[in-house]
Each structure stands twice: as C-alpha cells, then as structure tokens.
C-alpha cells in the first residue's frame, strides 16, 4: 500500500517514472501516434486515437488516481529525460495484501523505443517503487510462452522464472498457459 500521499516520481539515468498527469495528454498521444506497425504478436497497442480527447484522457488520469487510492493498481508513465517523450508505462496490480503483500507487474514500451534498454531500466526502477514505496513483498510477471521479448525483459530486470501455469488466463478466445516470473523484496 502506498506509504505516502505524495505522488511517486523516480528518475533513472535516462528515464522519469511517475503517474500520468492531465498535462501529459499531448506527449501521451504523440507516443501512440508515432508507434511503428506491430513488430510481433504482442506488440499491438489497441488504441484508436480518434476515440481520445483531452477530456477522456483526464478521466483516465482520475481513474488511475482512484484505483491507486483504493490500492487496486498503480500505473506509472515512463518518460525519456532528454526530451520528455512518453515512451510507455509500468503498472502494478494488487493481488492480495494481508500476510502476502503480493502484486503483478505489467509493462509496455512503445515499439519505436524498443531495443534501447528503456524497458529493462523502467521495470528495474518500477520494482524498486513496488517494494520501497508500495510495500509489496512479491511481484510476479505473467508472460505468454511465446512472448520472447517480454521474457528477455523480465530476466534482464532480474526476475526469476518460477513455473508455467496451465490454462491461466483467458485471451485469444481460449485459456492460455503463462510463464510466471517473480521477484521478492530483499
């Protein structure tokens, strides 16, 4: 659970990681607008920018704040320091608190920024946020068996393969298996 009422903002050598703000709309929109065509099966963004307005974006920002206050999920925008471009996101959803302090990690880097180490840098710092600021003990990443870039990113960020969960998530109109990578707080 969030240990402070102050918004979390962390910086790495090249990135700023923080919750989205209403004034990020144009940067956010530009990140999606400049995406390259899908590079592989899991690279789609699923966003039609014609459906988005400043008002809708503000509603999403408010929703992110609300679900964080309720300890359901924490969504952080990833911005490049050198030019403030929105390059993706890192997010954590609470699975269970109490004696578990257990959450799940999600991440996405716009494909025009892939292959430059931004994902690994963002996830590493995101895990620091999860453990130090959000009070999680265990974070898992659930990854499709054939999502090689995501597997490499999880491993590169220091996460450990634990198991394969059979028929774990319903997607692509069927129950699919997922690899489980994890990290525990030190």
C-alpha positions, 0 to 999 in steps of 0.5 A: 500500500502506498506509504505516502500521499505524495505522488511517486516520481523516480528518475533513472539515468535516462528515464522519469517514472511517475503517474500520468498527469492531465498535462501529459495528454499531448506527449501521451498521444504523440507516443501512440501516434508515432508507434511503428506497425506491430513488430510481433504478436504482442506488440499491438497497442489497441488504441484508436486515437480518434476515440481520445480527447483531452477530456477522456484522457483526464478521466483516465488520469482520475481513474488511475488516481482512484484505483491507486487510492483504493490500492487496486493498481498503480500505473506509472508513465515512463518518460525519456529525460532528454526530451520528455517523450512518453515512451510507455508505462509500468503498472502494478496490480494488487493481488492480495495484501494481508500476510502476502503483500503480493502484486503483478507487474505489467509493462509496455514500451512503445515499439519505436523505443524498443531495443534501447534498454528503456524497458529493462531500466523502467521495470528495474526502477518500477520494482524498486517503487513496488517494494520501497514505496508500495510495500509489496513483498512479491511481484510476479510477471505473467508472460505468454510462452511465446512472448520472447521479448517480454521474457528477455525483459523480465530476466534482464530486470532480474526476475526469476522464472518460477513455473508455467501455469496451465490454462491461466488466463483467458485471451485469444478466445481460449485459456492460455498457459503463462510463464510466471516470473517473480521477484521478492523484496530483499 
